[in-house]
Amino acid sequence: MAPNNKSNESLMFLFICLLSVKDNAVDFNQVAAATNLKIPAARMRYSRLKKQLEPELVDGKFDLTKGTVEASDPVEAAASAAPDESTAAATAAATAASPAKKKRGGKRKKTVADEDDA
């Protein structure tokens, strides 16, 4: 099966960021030039990718031997990871505790005041 194109783009972007590190910081001017993006867009793409991948780290480490997704697709592996039990329990509790919302809507009846305004 062919790898996901979006994952390849993210992996290549991350590699360009890695190549553009100067003084322990990513040089987004260089990243933007290499990726044909504007500087704020490069920063935002990096921050979104970082936000997506960080939950997979445990104490700054990631075990590559226990992944179920192919090793050639790290972004897909991060996206398909199952939530832990505490997150699932909190979601279930929040769903059960919230009452059903009353539906509103429909057409409003015209009154004499509405006709005078029109």
Phi and psi in degrees as a GROMACS rama.xvg file:
@    title "Ramachandran Plot"
@    xaxis  label "Phi"
@    yaxis  label "Psi"
@TYPE xy
-72.4892  142.128  ALA-2
-66.1427  153.875  PRO-3
-65.9265  130.253  ASN-4
-64.7517  -38.0768  ASN-5
-62.4205  -39.3201  LYS-6
-65.2341  -40.536  SER-7
-63.8554  -39.5082  ASN-8
-63.6093  -43.4393  GLU-9
-65.4173  -40.9712  SER-10
-65.0322  -42.347  LEU-11
-66.8386  -40.1317  MET-12
-62.1757  -44.0673  PHE-13
-62.8479  -38.7372  LEU-14
-65.5244  -40.8259  PHE-15
-63.7723  -39.9884  ILE-16
-61.0624  -41.7414  CYS-17
-63.1882  -41.2716  LEU-18
-68.7165  -21.979  LEU-19
-96.8098  12.237  SER-20
-75.5853  127.39  VAL-21
-135.269  131.859  LYS-22
54.3059  44.0877  ASP-23
61.067  27.1732  ASN-24
-144.596  147.57  ALA-25
-73.9901  130.437  VAL-26
-88.0966  96.2584  ASP-27
-71.8272  -18.7143  PHE-28
-62.8193  -44.6218  ASN-29
-70.6775  -39.2035  GLN-30
-63.3241  -43.6538  VAL-31
-63.0982  -40.6437  ALA-32
-66.4006  -38.522  ALA-33
-74.5623  -25.9907  ALA-34
-107.574  1.14153  THR-35
61.3745  38.0169  ASN-36
-115.733  163.222  LEU-37
-79.2938  157.038  LYS-38
-58.7198  -47.7429  ILE-39
-62.2867  -33.4757  PRO-40
-67.6764  -38.5916  ALA-41
-65.3162  -42.2215  ALA-42
-61.9574  -44.5945  ARG-43
-66.2632  -41.6032  MET-44
-62.3902  -41.531  ARG-45
-63.4636  -44.7871  TYR-46
-66.5708  -37.0849  SER-47
-67.9409  -40.7683  ARG-48
-65.4807  -41.5676  LEU-49
-63.1401  -43.5465  LYS-50
-63.0862  -34.6178  LYS-51
-72.9141  -35.4099  GLN-52
-90.2579  -28.5016  LEU-53
-58.6463  -36.4333  GLU-54
-61.5345  -19.4297  PRO-55
-77.1238  -17.5085  GLU-56
-81.8316  137.114  LEU-57
-120.521  114.023  VAL-58
55.5089  37.0391  ASP-59
76.129  14.8002  GLY-60
-129.063  155.719  LYS-61
-139.206  127.389  PHE-62
-88.516  107.787  ASP-63
-77.0321  -13.9664  LEU-64
-82.2332  -17.0626  THR-65
-103.818  4.52202  LYS-66
-69.9785  144.779  GLY-67
-95.223  -17.1948  THR-68
-92.2169  152.137  VAL-69
-52.6992  143.467  GLU-70
-66.0896  -19.825  ALA-71
-77.9565  -2.15605  SER-72
-130.094  69.2148  ASP-73
-67.5353  -31.6261  PRO-74
-70.1817  -39.9014  VAL-75
-65.335  -35.7456  GLU-76
-63.2808  -40.635  ALA-77
-67.635  -37.5405  ALA-78
-73.7503  -29.6244  ALA-79
-95.638  5.05178  SER-80
-66.1837  140.438  ALA-81
-78.2332  143.726  ALA-82
-70.3707  153.444  PRO-83
-73.6979  169.851  ASP-84
-64.3301  -36.1944  GLU-85
-65.9497  -36.9204  SER-86
-67.304  -42.2816  THR-87
-64.9819  -40.7939  ALA-88
-66.7374  -40.8608  ALA-89
-64.8237  -39.6797  ALA-90
-65.6428  -42.4613  THR-91
-65.083  -41.0094  ALA-92
-65.5612  -41.4504  ALA-93
-65.7815  -37.9116  ALA-94
-68.5313  -41.6388  THR-95
-71.2592  -32.5933  ALA-96
-77.9686  -26.4092  ALA-97
-82.9811  125.47  SER-98
-72.9289  159.186  PRO-99
-66.4059  137.328  ALA-100
-78.4047  143.421  LYS-101
-76.9067  130.004  LYS-102
-76.3741  135.334  LYS-103
-118.09  161.496  ARG-104
142.515  -159.573  GLY-105
85.4914  170.837  GLY-106
-79.2087  143.184  LYS-107
-85.5542  136.763  ARG-108
-72.9531  140.678  LYS-109
-76.0644  140.064  LYS-110
-114.568  174.957  THR-111
-64.2742  -36.5652  VAL-112
-66.3363  -36.8581  ALA-113
-66.1153  -37.8004  ASP-114
-69.4239  -34.3326  GLU-115
-68.321  -34.0362  ASP-116
-70.3986  -30.4636  ASP-117
